[in-house]
Amino acid sequence: MIPREDIPAAISATWPPEAVDHIGPFVLGEGAGGGNRVSAAQLRDTASDGATVTPDDIARVAARQTARGDERLFMVFGWQDALDRTLAGEGYATRDETVLLVAPSAEIAQTPPPVSCFDIWPPLAVQDDIWTQGGIGPERRAIMDRAKGPRTSLFGRVDDRPAGTAFIAIHGDLAMLHALEIAGPARRKGLARLMVRAGAAWARDHGARLFAVLVTRDNGAAQGLYASLGLKPVENYHYRVK
């Protein structure tokens, strides 16, 4: 469905770090407080399994992370078994296994009912409020501003009240949904499902053949929602942290 070596590029393009640094075989993101996905080191050669990476390579990245006050953190994709073994041997523990779920945009797209969901850029202040309440602060919202390709936000409403928000960006023919947040009183009313379908419709209309989302393995509720909509797991990654 999507070449696995294209997945890291799509994640970085749709949820980009503030800057990147190249250290040996690794790319190190500068996350500016935006979380693990934008601050972890990952292999420059995205197709590689990491067999040529040495403990010294890892130590140089870790030293840079320590110097800037960050965790010693690496992102490891599912096909990078050799890198994973080397990091484990250096005392790095596994954290936050994450699954990439994908479906053809046209298969899940659905135009939302009137006044239930809008695509809008830039996001409204009330969307920022919903993100803030869900723990998505200004550092993560700054990531959305950095995305260079086609992008939008989704603004969902329930009972004529602001109720949900999300971010979508496109890289190539893949659209990725990020930061879907439903306000507490509006949960379990079908808004997340409606917004995902509306997001897929926007993606289809803007040339994205595929629609994708990243979900942690232990988030059973989200896994169930996306599976019920037809999104299927195609790849995974996890972090290794010292």
Summary of the structure (lengths in Angstrom):
residues: 242
radius of gyration: 18.2
end to end distance: 33.7
largest distance: 57.6
contacts: 808
relative contact order: 0.20
helix: 36%
strand: 33%
